[in-house]
Amino acid sequence: MMGDLRPLSFLSAGTEATIAEVRAGKGMRSRLSGMGFCPETRVTVQCADRGSLIVSVGDARYALSRGVAMKVLVKNTPEES
């Protein structure tokens, strides 16, 4: 399964994925969890600039630095039929 995971920061604009894990310290995990970045949650990268990403989680949009986005591991979202 680990081979299927990649950091959120590696995704390009318009890509949807599912959060698998947040690898960060307790404080950062708590902050991201409060924003909705929890395992099995779908996210969509709206914009991927050099230094940051704008990511949709549910009805909210957040700007994340690439450093923080590196701590959020995602997997491909299965296609819905």
N, C-alpha and C positions, 0 to 999 in steps of 0.2 A: 504494500500500500504506500510506503514511503516514496517510492519512485513516482507516484502519481501526484504528489504534493509539490507545490511551488509557492514562493512568496507572492503575496498580493501585488507587490511592487513590480513583478515581472509581467503583469497583464497589460494589454494595450486598451485604449479607449474603446468602449462598446462591448467589452468582454464581460460575460456573466460567469460567476463561479460560486462554489459553496465553501464556506469556512470549515476547515477541518480542525484547526488548532491555533491557539495564540501562544507563542513562545516568548514570553516576556516576564519581567518581574511582577510581583504581586500588585504593586500600585498601578502599573501600566495595564495589566490584565483586567483589573477592576475598572479602570477608566474606560477601556475599550468595551468591556462587557456592558457598562452603563449606556454606551452609545449604540449597543445592539450587535457588536462584533462577537458573536457567540458561535460555537460549533453548530453545524447543520443549518446556518443562516445563509441565505442567498445574498450575494452582493453583486453590484454592477459598477465597473469602472466607467465613469462619465468622461473624465478628462485625465490624461497622463502627461504631465509636463516634466521637464527635466528634474525639478526639485520636489514636486509633490503630485498627489493624485486626488481627484475628487471622486468619491465613492458613494453610491446609493446603497442604503441599508433600509429596507422597508420604504417608508415615505420620506425618510430623512436623507440629506446629503451632507457628507463630511469631507473636509480637506485633511489629508494625512501627509506627513512628510514621508519621503521614501524610506527613511530609517525606521519609522514606526510601521510602515507597510511591509517591511521585510520580516517583521515579527508575526505577521498574520499569514498562516499557511492555508492555501486553498486547494481545492480539487475541482475537476470539471463538473459542471452541473449536468446531470443526465437529461437527455432530450425528452421533452414531454410528448406523449402520443395522443 
